[in-house]
Amino acid sequence: MKATPTSMIIGSGSYVPEKILTNQDLEKIVDTSDEWIQTRTGMKLRHIIADDENTSDMAAKAASKAIADAGISVNEIDLIVIATISGDVGFPSTACYVQELIGAHDAAVFDISAACSGFIYGLEIATAQIATGKYQKVLVIGVEALSRMTDYKDRNTCVLFGDGAGAVVLAPSDGKKGILQTYIRSDGRLNQLLHVPGFGTKHPPTHENVDQRLHYIRMEGREVFKHAVKAMGDAAVKILKLTGLKSEDVSLLISHQANLRIIDATAKRAGIDAERVYINIDKYGNTSAASIPLALDEALKEGVLKENDIVVLVAFGAGFTWGSAAIRI
Ligand code: UT7
């Protein structure tokens, strides 16, 4: 398969809330330790959304930065794709709220639900839309406020998640730079291993269901871990195959930041050494759909990623969903 890009990133931005939750803070809430969390996950801190802040506020802040970085007017945005599983309300989409907040009134907007793989799903969908010729400036945002659906009585999950947002503006490629390939897959048979059972049609928010804490994240950590290692390794290898790139062509691997051990295993499978692997899990924890665009924005702003570099993105999440992308900066 050829690797001629149809869309490229012309701007990026990110945002994390001010409040920080440390491993030491968590030690006071549940039976855990800084040592356990760091050894098993690589996490030290995570940022937590303020009481008066919403998912759309975080997304809008990241989006506005990406628009400014692209040097375009908000009026030029003709499509907004938001990857999130922790939106503001049941409906309408969080994208509608973000559209209002940033004032992108000439855009079509919608959310996609693919959990931690959402940003890569968003890149694939946005690129396909740009390829139709109908859209010129597309915002793709990964945003999550998982702290709002985290059970701070469950030590198996509450140490893992943080909040934040990352955004990119995509435009038609110049033919050299841009998204070389994307790859997305799912396996709905494994939906029970990581989910929020409550609040949908299965378990509406009755007093009884809320008392049973069904509105919180449930995860079979060890099982998810095994599937994540396999699927992310496969996705990393697959994107190299689809693009014809070799491991040594990759300047940087940005893996979904769910667990340092999973990131290491993915890099190893793809033949990418540790110096070319971006890590910020220590600062943010697992921010689900925000994790990759947040890291991508940081890597661009820090100059870790430079013009002409190849970055490979790999993600895995609830569903299960997984995927990868290769981008020439
Ligand atoms: O983002 C979407 C994808 N998500 C992921 O990829 C997450 C995948 N899973 C993981 O990252 C890991 O499975 C966890 C970090 C969630 C857990 O690490 P683990 O090495 O798989 O631990 P475990 O679940 O096998 O538990 C080992 C022990 C258990 O105790 P026993 O049964 O051996 O006595 C747990 O009860 O660690 C215990 N434990 C804890 N101890 C201290 C579980 N959570 C904690 C905790 N603090 N927070």
Residues whose N, C-alpha, C, O or C-beta is under 5 A from the ligand:
A	BS01	UT7	D31 T32 S33 W36 R40 T41 C116 R155 N156 V159 G221 R222 V224 F225 A228 A258 N259 N286 F316 G317 A318
